[in-house]
């Protein structure tokens, strides 16, 4: 598959890693870019299931949005099989967990070697591209509770009509009122779902990996009931409506479940449309990228006295204040500037010394060898990166003289305890809230 010289150069930079039984080699939801070949032993591939509940506003508010709920084994791997290629070929987190069912030995290949093999071998590229589609579709289908039990023949039929679509942030994917001719599974990124009411377009929900839309294409000639717009860079698997209808015709239980999900979506959308404040708040969260966050730093404006103790505490810890009492507001709460840990971080682009990276849990981190060039600050669309004076005037790794380095709020990770601004607030006005907590009072009032 790969010419010998190219293969050998890559193997010299790769590693053989023993993997004990029961300890995952890769885990769903992690940001990682390693490719693996199973040399000895056996592994099982599992995915979370039932994640389609997340597209419901009610489900999201109740916390039914975790990637890590019930799990289903979708494949068995044996010596000679490979895995991990999806994460090497996209910016998205791992879509499955691979766990040895016996003591195993794997060849661990870094992304740069994987890319060299893929660029240098047409056959390797073909195999990886085919795996990207087939495995991606199988994983996405297994996450949808209504379609979880489709058979191999059903998956094959859907695969024959499937295609990958990539949409940039702000792109309109489908428009309300158009004929629904396809069913979509969200592979990576997020999207806003909106409907027109009283002449205005209102955000009624959002989509993220594991979600789907276009289930009305199960009925030929049905019109789209909502518009979908990419909130971030968005990767979709598009399945022709005719193929979906063909499969559902022989799977009445899947059809019944899909119709039930569509009804719940419609009810949730109606709740949002009937309440201007709730619709505006949901639109705000999606626009600010906060719908993907777990905790958000917020300031209760009714308690804040603008004393400045929070900014002073931040300056004492970081050399510059990374919190500013300015920014968007929602429901009496100010959301000060803080890192969004974006799904597709622009700040990572073109760092000349690779001093900014994303951890496996998705958090964006700055390393001590930053040289203060300011590119990450320029690329950040949310203005969350500042340039702080380097106290010893030396870059951490190289010892190179630097006057300043990039810094951003990381909720005082590594310092211990609550963020310094929270600890030092005299009126307890600053704290961490989930996006769901910000919306729940509005939902309770609308119900």
Buried (B, 14 or more C-beta within 10 A) or exposed (E): EBEEEBBEEBBEEBEEBEBEEEEBBBBBBBBBBBBBBBBBBBBBBBBBBBBBBBBBBBBBBEEBBEBEEEBBBBBEBEEEBBBBBBBBBBBBBBBBBBBBBEBBBBBBBBBEBBBBBBEBBEEBBEBBBEBBBBBBBBBBBBBBBBBBEBEEEBBEBBBEBBEBBBBEBEBEBBEBEEEBBBBBBBBBBBBBBBBEBEEEBBBBBBBBBBBBBBBBBBBEEBEBBBBBBBBBBBBBBBBBBEBBBBBBEEBEEBBEBBBEBBEBBBEBBEBBBEBBEBBBBBBBBBEBBBBBBEEBBBBBBEBBEEEEBBBBBBBEBBBBBBBBBEBEEBBEBBBBBBBBBBBBBBBBEEBEBEBBBBEEEBBBBBBEBBBBBBBBBEBBEBEBBBBBEBEEEBBBEEEEEBEBBBBBBBBBEEEEEBBBBBBBBEEEBBBBBBBBBBBBBBBEEBE
